[in-house]
Structures are given as structure tokens and as C-alpha cells.
Amino acid sequence: MTHRSSSKTPGFSLIELLVVIAVLGILAAILVPAIQSVRENANSAKCSQNLRQLAMGSQLFGKDHDGMIVPWRYRPKGDNGGTAYWEESLSPYLDIPVSESKAEVPNTSVLLCPTEQENGKGETVYFEDGYHTNYSINLHIAWNQPGNPEGKSHPVFKKGYFHRMTDPAKTYLFIDLFGSGGGGFWMGPNLVYPHQGRVNVAYVDGHVEAKTEAEMQEYLDDPKHIFWMGTNP
């Protein structure tokens, strides 16, 4: 007589399943923050690269304009077509299109912090003559017309030249305005620090640093600091 043996593969017990679920939960708790940190570091690095390009673009602009730092707004000599914001002035050096009739310009990622891009265009991004950006320029050294944004006389804001900077490595040119609510060109006091508690700053000499809130507050408390003015008081 032939006997057929049957084997039955045992399944997982409830306790074993719970152990597996617990292990997966622990792994997720470890991996998710790590992945998020890598992602944030990558965004900060891309933002720094963008700011460095803006600063270097300004230096190239200066070589073509008698050493002038790219102004917030600029009217070329003999041009009766109005003034251009700094984004348009830098467009030839950043390989981005020039806005036609102030229409929206696509493909301007160099003007946007990637952290902001993920959240979409909202209050933290402003629109200037066709360009979306959330980077801010230092008006203390990039002002090129009389008066200030409120229409009042303001002798602090002036046209800036590279050769007039006492220490270009200590004066900011562009900053990640992200979420400050500062409007089109102001770095407001409610500056947000999107990169793990830091904000990226491009200096006149072209280098970029990540600043903490405490470091920025030191500058905000001293309106005549070389960080703003380009020269020592």
C-alpha cells in the first residue's frame, strides 16, 4: 500500500506578524527623517547654486556697465522703453528669456528656491515684469532711481559699484526671501528660514553662506552694518 504524505506549510502567527509590523514601523521612523534631510540638503544646495549664479551674473553685468552692481531697476542709456527689473537685466547672463511685453517668462528656475517651488507660487513668490522669483536684492547698494519705494527721499539707497565696496565678502547682494512677506524687493523682518533653520545669502564677491536666525538678527539690529551698506559706518 502506498502512503502519500502531506505537508502543510505553517503560516505566521499573530505575534510574528506584529513583530514584523513593529520592525517596519521602526525602520520607517528611521528612514523617513533621513530621506527628508537628504532632500532638504539637496534643495538648500540648489538654492545656493541659484544665488551664486545671480551674484556671478551681477559681476558679468558690472563688467559690461562700468563696474556697476546690477540695479533693482535699470534704464539703459538711450533707451526710452522704460526700466527693467534686475531679473531682466541679468537674463542675458543667466540664459533665461527676456520678457516680451511683461508677459510671464517660463523656465526661470534659477530665480526660485526649490523649497519654494515644491509649495507652489503663492505669497512667498512675487512677480516682476514677467519673472517669478523669491530672491531679494540688496537695495542699499542696488538702488538706481530717486526716492524709495514709498516715494519719499531716501539717500541711503544709491547706485552701487563694485569698486566702492569696502569688503565684498561681507555685504549681501541676494538673499532667499522665502516667506518673509517683504513684498517685491524688501527683506522684511519676518524672514523665514527654509533650509533647516537657515537662510541662504549671496554676497557681492559671489560666495554664498547659510545664515541662522541669530546671525541675521544681528544684522537686522544694526541698519548701518556693512552687511547692508557695503562700507563700514
Phi and psi restraints in degrees (value plus and minus 20) as a CYANA .aco file:
   2 THR   PHI    -113.8   -73.8
   2 THR   PSI     107.7   147.7
   3 HIS   PHI    -123.7   -83.7
   3 HIS   PSI     105.2   145.2
   4 ARG   PHI    -118.7   -78.7
   4 ARG   PSI     102.8   142.8
   5 SER   PHI    -110.8   -70.8
   5 SER   PSI     115.7   155.7
   6 SER   PHI    -133.3   -93.3
   6 SER   PSI     113.2   153.2
   7 SER   PHI    -136.1   -96.1
   7 SER   PSI     121.0   161.0
   8 LYS   PHI    -139.8   -99.8
   8 LYS   PSI     100.1   140.1
   9 THR   PHI     -90.2   -50.2
   9 THR   PSI     103.0   143.0
  10 PRO   PHI     -88.9   -48.9
  10 PRO   PSI     121.6   161.6
  11 GLY   PHI    -107.1   -67.1
  11 GLY   PSI     157.2   197.2
  12 PHE   PHI     -95.6   -55.6
  12 PHE   PSI     120.2   160.2
  13 SER   PHI     -99.4   -59.4
  13 SER   PSI     144.4   184.4
  14 LEU   PHI     -79.5   -39.5
  14 LEU   PSI     -58.9   -18.9
  15 ILE   PHI     -84.8   -44.8
  15 ILE   PSI     -61.7   -21.7
  16 GLU   PHI     -83.7   -43.7
  16 GLU   PSI     -61.0   -21.0
  17 LEU   PHI     -82.7   -42.7
  17 LEU   PSI     -61.2   -21.2
  18 LEU   PHI     -84.9   -44.9
  18 LEU   PSI     -56.6   -16.6
  19 VAL   PHI     -85.0   -45.0
  19 VAL   PSI     -64.1   -24.1
  20 VAL   PHI     -81.1   -41.1
  20 VAL   PSI     -65.0   -25.0
  21 ILE   PHI     -81.3   -41.3
  21 ILE   PSI     -60.7   -20.7
  22 ALA   PHI     -84.6   -44.6
  22 ALA   PSI     -61.5   -21.5
  23 VAL   PHI     -84.0   -44.0
  23 VAL   PSI     -63.7   -23.7
  24 LEU   PHI     -81.6   -41.6
  24 LEU   PSI     -58.6   -18.6
  25 GLY   PHI     -83.6   -43.6
  25 GLY   PSI     -60.3   -20.3
  26 ILE   PHI     -85.6   -45.6
  26 ILE   PSI     -63.3   -23.3
  27 LEU   PHI     -81.8   -41.8
  27 LEU   PSI     -61.3   -21.3
  28 ALA   PHI     -83.6   -43.6
  28 ALA   PSI     -61.0   -21.0
  29 ALA   PHI     -83.6   -43.6
  29 ALA   PSI     -49.5    -9.5
  30 ILE   PHI    -102.7   -62.7
  30 ILE   PSI     -63.2   -23.2
  31 LEU   PHI     -98.3   -58.3
  31 LEU   PSI     -59.0   -19.0
  32 VAL   PHI     -79.6   -39.6
  32 VAL   PSI     -69.6   -29.6
  33 PRO   PHI     -81.7   -41.7
  33 PRO   PSI     -55.9   -15.9
  34 ALA   PHI     -85.4   -45.4
  34 ALA   PSI     -63.4   -23.4
  35 ILE   PHI     -84.3   -44.3
  35 ILE   PSI     -61.1   -21.1
  36 GLN   PHI     -83.4   -43.4
  36 GLN   PSI     -59.1   -19.1
  37 SER   PHI     -85.0   -45.0
  37 SER   PSI     -61.9   -21.9
  38 VAL   PHI     -81.7   -41.7
  38 VAL   PSI     -62.4   -22.4
  39 ARG   PHI     -83.6   -43.6
  39 ARG   PSI     -63.8   -23.8
  40 GLU   PHI     -86.0   -46.0
  40 GLU   PSI     -58.9   -18.9
  41 ASN   PHI     -83.3   -43.3
  41 ASN   PSI     -59.0   -19.0
  42 ALA   PHI     -85.6   -45.6
  42 ALA   PSI     -61.1   -21.1
  43 ASN   PHI     -84.0   -44.0
  43 ASN   PSI     -61.8   -21.8
  44 SER   PHI     -84.8   -44.8
  44 SER   PSI     -59.6   -19.6
  45 ALA   PHI     -84.7   -44.7
  45 ALA   PSI     -60.9   -20.9
  46 LYS   PHI     -86.8   -46.8
  46 LYS   PSI     -60.0   -20.0
  47 CYS   PHI     -81.4   -41.4
  47 CYS   PSI     -64.3   -24.3
  48 SER   PHI     -81.2   -41.2
  48 SER   PSI     -60.6   -20.6
  49 GLN   PHI     -82.9   -42.9
  49 GLN   PSI     -61.7   -21.7
  50 ASN   PHI     -79.8   -39.8
  50 ASN   PSI     -68.4   -28.4
  51 LEU   PHI     -83.2   -43.2
  51 LEU   PSI     -57.9   -17.9
  52 ARG   PHI     -83.8   -43.8
  52 ARG   PSI     -59.1   -19.1
  53 GLN   PHI     -83.9   -43.9
  53 GLN   PSI     -59.8   -19.8
  54 LEU   PHI     -83.7   -43.7
  54 LEU   PSI     -64.1   -24.1
  55 ALA   PHI     -85.2   -45.2
  55 ALA   PSI     -62.3   -22.3
  56 MET   PHI     -88.4   -48.4
  56 MET   PSI     -54.9   -14.9
  57 GLY   PHI     -81.5   -41.5
  57 GLY   PSI     -58.2   -18.2
  58 SER   PHI     -84.9   -44.9
  58 SER   PSI     -57.0   -17.0
  59 GLN   PHI     -85.5   -45.5
  59 GLN   PSI     -59.5   -19.5
  60 LEU   PHI     -86.3   -46.3
  60 LEU   PSI     -59.2   -19.2
  61 PHE   PHI     -78.9   -38.9
  61 PHE   PSI     -63.1   -23.1
  62 GLY   PHI     -81.3   -41.3
  62 GLY   PSI     -58.2   -18.2
  63 LYS   PHI     -83.9   -43.9
  63 LYS   PSI     -48.7    -8.7
  64 ASP   PHI    -112.1   -72.1
  64 ASP   PSI     -25.7    14.3
  65 HIS   PHI    -155.8  -115.8
  65 HIS   PSI      29.2    69.2
  66 ASP   PHI      36.7    76.7
  66 ASP   PSI      15.2    55.2
  67 GLY   PHI      60.8   100.8
  67 GLY   PSI      -8.2    31.8
  68 MET   PHI     -98.6   -58.6
  68 MET   PSI     115.3   155.3
  69 ILE   PHI     -90.1   -50.1
  69 ILE   PSI     119.0   159.0
  70 VAL   PHI     -74.5   -34.5
  70 VAL   PSI     103.9   143.9
  71 PRO   PHI     -99.4   -59.4
  71 PRO   PSI     141.4   181.4
  72 TRP   PHI     -77.8   -37.8
  72 TRP   PSI     -66.9   -26.9
  73 ARG   PHI    -152.1  -112.1
  73 ARG   PSI     128.2   168.2
  74 TYR   PHI    -169.6  -129.6
  74 TYR   PSI     116.7   156.7
  75 ARG   PHI    -138.7   -98.7
  75 ARG   PSI      92.0   132.0
  76 PRO   PHI     -79.4   -39.4
  76 PRO   PSI     131.6   171.6
  77 LYS   PHI     -79.8   -39.8
  77 LYS   PSI     113.2   153.2
  78 GLY   PHI      57.7    97.7
  78 GLY   PSI     -16.2    23.8
  79 ASP   PHI    -119.0   -79.0
  79 ASP   PSI      96.6   136.6
  80 ASN   PHI    -118.9   -78.9
  80 ASN   PSI      -6.9    33.1
  81 GLY   PHI    -107.4   -67.4
  81 GLY   PSI      -9.6    30.4
  82 GLY   PHI      79.0   119.0
  82 GLY   PSI    -198.2  -158.2
  83 THR   PHI    -118.6   -78.6
  83 THR   PSI     133.8   173.8
  84 ALA   PHI    -131.7   -91.7
  84 ALA   PSI     118.7   158.7
  85 TYR   PHI     -91.2   -51.2
  85 TYR   PSI     146.7   186.7
  86 TRP   PHI     -80.1   -40.1
  86 TRP   PSI     -51.2   -11.2
  87 GLU   PHI     -80.7   -40.7
  87 GLU   PSI     -63.4   -23.4
  88 GLU   PHI     -90.8   -50.8
  88 GLU   PSI     -58.0   -18.0
  89 SER   PHI     -81.8   -41.8
  89 SER   PSI     -53.7   -13.7
  90 LEU   PHI    -108.8   -68.8
  90 LEU   PSI     -29.8    10.2
  91 SER   PHI     -74.7   -34.7
  91 SER   PSI     -58.5   -18.5
  92 PRO   PHI     -85.1   -45.1
  92 PRO   PSI     -45.6    -5.6
  93 TYR   PHI    -113.1   -73.1
  93 TYR   PSI     -30.3     9.7
  94 LEU   PHI    -129.1   -89.1
  94 LEU   PSI     -20.6    19.4
  95 ASP   PHI      38.6    78.6
  95 ASP   PSI      24.3    64.3
  96 ILE   PHI    -141.7  -101.7
  96 ILE   PSI     133.8   173.8
  97 PRO   PHI     -86.2   -46.2
  97 PRO   PSI     134.7   174.7
  98 VAL   PHI    -105.8   -65.8
  98 VAL   PSI     115.7   155.7
  99 SER   PHI     -88.3   -48.3
  99 SER   PSI     109.1   149.1
 100 GLU   PHI    -115.6   -75.6
 100 GLU   PSI      99.1   139.1
 101 SER   PHI      35.8    75.8
 101 SER   PSI      14.8    54.8
 102 LYS   PHI      43.9    83.9
 102 LYS   PSI       1.8    41.8
 103 ALA   PHI     -96.4   -56.4
 103 ALA   PSI     138.1   178.1
 104 GLU   PHI     -83.2   -43.2
 104 GLU   PSI     113.7   153.7
 105 VAL   PHI    -120.2   -80.2
 105 VAL   PSI     103.9   143.9
 106 PRO   PHI    -101.7   -61.7
 106 PRO   PSI     152.8   192.8
 107 ASN   PHI      37.1    77.1
 107 ASN   PSI      31.1    71.1
 108 THR   PHI    -137.8   -97.8
 108 THR   PSI      24.5    64.5
 109 SER   PHI     -82.4   -42.4
 109 SER   PSI     -44.6    -4.6
 110 VAL   PHI     -85.2   -45.2
 110 VAL   PSI     -38.4     1.6
 111 LEU   PHI    -114.6   -74.6
 111 LEU   PSI     -18.8    21.2
 112 LEU   PHI    -145.7  -105.7
 112 LEU   PSI     113.4   153.4
 113 CYS   PHI     -87.3   -47.3
 113 CYS   PSI     110.5   150.5
 114 PRO   PHI     -82.6   -42.6
 114 PRO   PSI     -47.6    -7.6
 115 THR   PHI     -83.6   -43.6
 115 THR   PSI     -61.3   -21.3
 116 GLU   PHI     -87.7   -47.7
 116 GLU   PSI     -58.9   -18.9
 117 GLN   PHI     -76.9   -36.9
 117 GLN   PSI     -59.1   -19.1
 118 GLU   PHI     -85.1   -45.1
 118 GLU   PSI     -50.4   -10.4
 119 ASN   PHI    -107.2   -67.2
 119 ASN   PSI     -26.2    13.8
 120 GLY   PHI      66.7   106.7
 120 GLY   PSI     151.3   191.3
 121 LYS   PHI    -103.6   -63.6
 121 LYS   PSI      94.1   134.1
 122 GLY   PHI    -161.2  -121.2
 122 GLY   PSI    -162.4  -122.4
 123 GLU   PHI     -87.1   -47.1
 123 GLU   PSI     -40.0     0.0
 124 THR   PHI    -106.5   -66.5
 124 THR   PSI     -23.1    16.9
 125 VAL   PHI    -138.9   -98.9
 125 VAL   PSI     112.2   152.2
 126 TYR   PHI    -133.3   -93.3
 126 TYR   PSI     144.7   184.7
 127 PHE   PHI    -142.1  -102.1
 127 PHE   PSI     101.9   141.9
 128 GLU   PHI    -148.8  -108.8
 128 GLU   PSI      87.5   127.5
 129 ASP   PHI      27.6    67.6
 129 ASP   PSI      28.2    68.2
 130 GLY   PHI      80.5   120.5
 130 GLY   PSI     -30.9     9.1
 131 TYR   PHI    -132.9   -92.9
 131 TYR   PSI     108.0   148.0
 132 HIS   PHI    -110.8   -70.8
 132 HIS   PSI     110.7   150.7
 133 THR   PHI    -174.1  -134.1
 133 THR   PSI     137.0   177.0
 134 ASN   PHI    -148.5  -108.5
 134 ASN   PSI       4.0    44.0
 135 TYR   PHI    -120.7   -80.7
 135 TYR   PSI     125.2   165.2
 136 SER   PHI    -137.0   -97.0
 136 SER   PSI     123.8   163.8
 137 ILE   PHI    -121.3   -81.3
 137 ILE   PSI     130.5   170.5
 138 ASN   PHI     -99.1   -59.1
 138 ASN   PSI      83.0   123.0
 139 LEU   PHI     -86.9   -46.9
 139 LEU   PSI     -41.6    -1.6
 140 HIS   PHI     -82.2   -42.2
 140 HIS   PSI     -46.9    -6.9
 141 ILE   PHI    -141.3  -101.3
 141 ILE   PSI     -16.6    23.4
 142 ALA   PHI    -149.8  -109.8
 142 ALA   PSI       9.1    49.1
 143 TRP   PHI    -115.7   -75.7
 143 TRP   PSI     109.3   149.3
 144 ASN   PHI    -154.6  -114.6
 144 ASN   PSI      10.1    50.1
 145 GLN   PHI    -176.4  -136.4
 145 GLN   PSI     136.3   176.3
 146 PRO   PHI     -87.6   -47.6
 146 PRO   PSI     131.9   171.9
 147 GLY   PHI      61.3   101.3
 147 GLY   PSI     160.0   200.0
 148 ASN   PHI    -143.1  -103.1
 148 ASN   PSI     159.0   199.0
 149 PRO   PHI     -78.1   -38.1
 149 PRO   PSI     -38.8     1.2
 150 GLU   PHI    -111.4   -71.4
 150 GLU   PSI     -20.2    19.8
 151 GLY   PHI      66.7   106.7
 151 GLY   PSI     -12.4    27.6
 152 LYS   PHI    -122.4   -82.4
 152 LYS   PSI     137.8   177.8
 153 SER   PHI     -84.9   -44.9
 153 SER   PSI     114.8   154.8
 154 HIS   PHI    -167.2  -127.2
 154 HIS   PSI      71.9   111.9
 155 PRO   PHI     -86.2   -46.2
 155 PRO   PSI     -33.7     6.3
 156 VAL   PHI     -87.4   -47.4
 156 VAL   PSI     -60.4   -20.4
 157 PHE   PHI     -98.3   -58.3
 157 PHE   PSI     102.5   142.5
 158 LYS   PHI    -167.4  -127.4
 158 LYS   PSI     143.5   183.5
 159 LYS   PHI     -85.3   -45.3
 159 LYS   PSI     116.3   156.3
 160 GLY   PHI    -131.2   -91.2
 160 GLY   PSI     124.9   164.9
 161 TYR   PHI    -147.3  -107.3
 161 TYR   PSI     123.4   163.4
 162 PHE   PHI     -79.0   -39.0
 162 PHE   PSI     -59.1   -19.1
 163 HIS   PHI     -90.6   -50.6
 163 HIS   PSI     -33.2     6.8
 164 ARG   PHI    -109.7   -69.7
 164 ARG   PSI     -26.9    13.1
 165 MET   PHI     -97.3   -57.3
 165 MET   PSI     101.9   141.9
 166 THR   PHI     -82.6   -42.6
 166 THR   PSI     -65.7   -25.7
 167 ASP   PHI    -165.1  -125.1
 167 ASP   PSI      72.2   112.2
 168 PRO   PHI     -78.1   -38.1
 168 PRO   PSI     -42.4    -2.4
 169 ALA   PHI     -99.2   -59.2
 169 ALA   PSI     -25.8    14.2
 170 LYS   PHI    -135.4   -95.4
 170 LYS   PSI     -23.0    17.0
 171 THR   PHI    -132.2   -92.2
 171 THR   PSI     108.3   148.3
 172 TYR   PHI    -100.7   -60.7
 172 TYR   PSI     129.9   169.9
 173 LEU   PHI    -135.3   -95.3
 173 LEU   PSI     -65.6   -25.6
 174 PHE   PHI    -151.0  -111.0
 174 PHE   PSI     130.4   170.4
 175 ILE   PHI    -162.5  -122.5
 175 ILE   PSI     131.3   171.3
 176 ASP   PHI     -95.1   -55.1
 176 ASP   PSI      78.1   118.1
 177 LEU   PHI     -90.9   -50.9
 177 LEU   PSI     -28.8    11.2
 178 PHE   PHI     -45.5    -5.5
 178 PHE   PSI      90.7   130.7
 179 GLY   PHI      52.4    92.4
 179 GLY   PSI      -7.4    32.6
 180 SER   PHI     -95.7   -55.7
 180 SER   PSI     -38.8     1.2
 181 GLY   PHI      50.2    90.2
 181 GLY   PSI       1.6    41.6
 182 GLY   PHI    -102.6   -62.6
 182 GLY   PSI     -20.5    19.5
 183 GLY   PHI      64.4   104.4
 183 GLY   PSI    -179.3  -139.3
 184 GLY   PHI     -90.5   -50.5
 184 GLY   PSI     -44.2    -4.2
 185 PHE   PHI    -168.8  -128.8
 185 PHE   PSI     -27.9    12.1
 186 TRP   PHI    -104.3   -64.3
 186 TRP   PSI     124.8   164.8
 187 MET   PHI    -115.4   -75.4
 187 MET   PSI      76.9   116.9
 188 GLY   PHI     -89.3   -49.3
 188 GLY   PSI     146.4   186.4
 189 PRO   PHI     -90.1   -50.1
 189 PRO   PSI     -38.1     1.9
 190 ASN   PHI    -113.5   -73.5
 190 ASN   PSI      26.0    66.0
 191 LEU   PHI     -81.3   -41.3
 191 LEU   PSI     114.6   154.6
 192 VAL   PHI    -118.5   -78.5
 192 VAL   PSI     127.2   167.2
 193 TYR   PHI    -133.1   -93.1
 193 TYR   PSI      68.2   108.2
 194 PRO   PHI     -99.3   -59.3
 194 PRO   PSI     -35.4     4.6
 195 HIS   PHI    -126.7   -86.7
 195 HIS   PSI      58.5    98.5
 196 GLN   PHI      32.5    72.5
 196 GLN   PSI      28.4    68.4
 197 GLY   PHI      62.2   102.2
 197 GLY   PSI      -5.4    34.6
 198 ARG   PHI    -151.5  -111.5
 198 ARG   PSI     139.9   179.9
 199 VAL   PHI    -145.6  -105.6
 199 VAL   PSI     120.2   160.2
 200 ASN   PHI    -107.1   -67.1
 200 ASN   PSI     117.5   157.5
 201 VAL   PHI    -150.9  -110.9
 201 VAL   PSI     108.4   148.4
 202 ALA   PHI    -120.8   -80.8
 202 ALA   PSI     111.9   151.9
 203 TYR   PHI    -119.1   -79.1
 203 TYR   PSI     146.2   186.2
 204 VAL   PHI     -78.6   -38.6
 204 VAL   PSI     -53.5   -13.5
 205 ASP   PHI     -97.3   -57.3
 205 ASP   PSI     -26.8    13.2
 206 GLY   PHI      85.6   125.6
 206 GLY   PSI     -32.8     7.2
 207 HIS   PHI    -103.5   -63.5
 207 HIS   PSI     141.0   181.0
 208 VAL   PHI    -145.6  -105.6
 208 VAL   PSI     117.6   157.6
 209 GLU   PHI    -149.2  -109.2
 209 GLU   PSI     131.9   171.9
 210 ALA   PHI    -119.0   -79.0
 210 ALA   PSI     102.7   142.7
 211 LYS   PHI    -130.5   -90.5
 211 LYS   PSI     121.2   161.2
 212 THR   PHI    -102.8   -62.8
 212 THR   PSI     148.9   188.9
 213 GLU   PHI     -82.7   -42.7
 213 GLU   PSI     -58.5   -18.5
 214 ALA   PHI     -83.5   -43.5
 214 ALA   PSI     -60.5   -20.5
 215 GLU   PHI     -86.6   -46.6
 215 GLU   PSI     -62.0   -22.0
 216 MET   PHI     -88.1   -48.1
 216 MET   PSI     -54.6   -14.6
 217 GLN   PHI     -83.5   -43.5
 217 GLN   PSI     -54.1   -14.1
 218 GLU   PHI     -79.8   -39.8
 218 GLU   PSI     -60.9   -20.9
 219 TYR   PHI     -91.6   -51.6
 219 TYR   PSI     -61.4   -21.4
 220 LEU   PHI     -83.4   -43.4
 220 LEU   PSI     -48.7    -8.7
 221 ASP   PHI     -98.4   -58.4
 221 ASP   PSI     -31.8     8.2
 222 ASP   PHI    -149.7  -109.7
 222 ASP   PSI      69.8   109.8
 223 PRO   PHI     -84.7   -44.7
 223 PRO   PSI     -33.4     6.6
 224 LYS   PHI    -122.8   -82.8
 224 LYS   PSI      -9.4    30.6
 225 HIS   PHI     -81.2   -41.2
 225 HIS   PSI     127.3   167.3
 226 ILE   PHI     -79.5   -39.5
 226 ILE   PSI     -42.7    -2.7
 227 PHE   PHI     -75.2   -35.2
 227 PHE   PSI     -56.6   -16.6
 228 TRP   PHI    -113.6   -73.6
 228 TRP   PSI     -65.6   -25.6
 229 MET   PHI    -107.3   -67.3
 229 MET   PSI     -42.7    -2.7
 230 GLY   PHI      65.9   105.9
 230 GLY   PSI     -32.2     7.8
 231 THR   PHI    -158.2  -118.2
 231 THR   PSI     136.2   176.2
 232 ASN   PHI     -94.5   -54.5
 232 ASN   PSI     124.4   164.4
